[in-house]
Amino acid sequence: MAFEQRDMSGALFRNAKKETENHPSATGTAMIGGVLYYISSWTKTTKSGDKYQSLSFKRKDEVHKSGVNEAKKAIARSDFNDDIPF
C-alpha cells in the first residue's frame, strides 16, 4: 500500500546532508488545506539556553513552477546553435 499524505499532517526527517548552520536540521512535507508543502526546520537556542524549532514552509507547486521558469530563462539566455551538421 502506497503512502498517502493526510490533510493537516506532515513529517520531518533529520537532514543527513547538513553541512552548515544555514542548512535545515530536518526536512519533510505536510499537507495543509489540501495543498502540499515542503517543510524545513532549524534547531535554535534562546539566550537562556532553551532549544526550539524554527520552521519554514514552501508550497510544492510554487517551487516546481519557479524551477521550470528558471530553466526556461536559462535556455533563452543560452547560445544554442540549432544548425545540425550533415
C-alpha positions in Angstrom: 0.0 0.0 0.0 1.4 3.4 -1.0 1.8 6.2 1.5 -0.9 8.8 1.3 -0.4 12.3 2.8 -3.4 13.2 5.0 -4.7 16.8 5.3 -3.4 18.8 8.3 -0.5 16.4 8.9 3.2 16.1 8.0 6.5 14.6 8.9 10.1 15.8 9.4 13.2 13.8 9.0 16.8 14.6 10.1 18.8 16.2 7.3 21.8 13.9 6.9 23.2 16.3 4.3 23.5 19.3 6.6 26.9 20.9 6.2 26.5 24.4 7.6 24.3 26.1 10.2 22.3 27.7 7.3 21.1 24.2 6.2 18.0 22.9 7.9 18.3 20.4 10.7 15.3 18.5 9.4 13.2 18.5 6.2 9.9 16.9 5.2 6.4 17.5 3.8 3.0 18.5 5.0 -0.5 18.9 3.6 -2.4 21.9 4.8 -5.8 22.7 3.4 -5.3 20.2 0.5 -2.0 21.9 -0.5 1.3 20.1 -0.3 4.2 22.0 1.3 7.9 21.4 1.8 8.9 21.9 5.5 12.4 22.9 6.7 13.3 23.0 10.4 16.3 24.6 12.2 17.1 23.7 15.8 17.9 27.0 17.6 18.8 28.1 21.1 17.4 31.0 23.0 19.7 33.3 25.1 18.5 31.4 28.2 19.6 28.1 26.7 16.2 26.7 25.8 16.0 24.8 22.4 13.3 25.4 19.9 12.4 24.6 16.3 12.2 27.4 13.6 10.0 26.3 10.7 9.8 27.3 7.0 7.0 26.2 4.6 7.1 26.4 0.8 4.3 25.3 -1.5 5.5 22.4 -3.6 3.6 23.6 -6.7 5.3 27.0 -6.5 8.7 25.5 -6.1 8.2 23.4 -9.2 6.9 26.4 -11.2 9.9 28.6 -10.2 12.3 25.8 -11.2 10.6 25.4 -14.6 10.6 29.2 -15.1 14.3 29.4 -14.2 15.1 26.6 -16.7 13.2 28.4 -19.4 15.1 31.6 -18.7 18.5 29.8 -18.8 17.6 28.2 -22.2 16.5 31.6 -23.5 19.9 33.2 -22.4 22.0 30.4 -23.9 23.5 30.5 -27.4 22.2 27.3 -28.8 23.2 26.6 -32.4 20.2 24.9 -34.0 22.2 24.0 -37.1 22.5 20.3 -37.4 25.6 19.2 -39.3 25.2 16.7 -42.2 
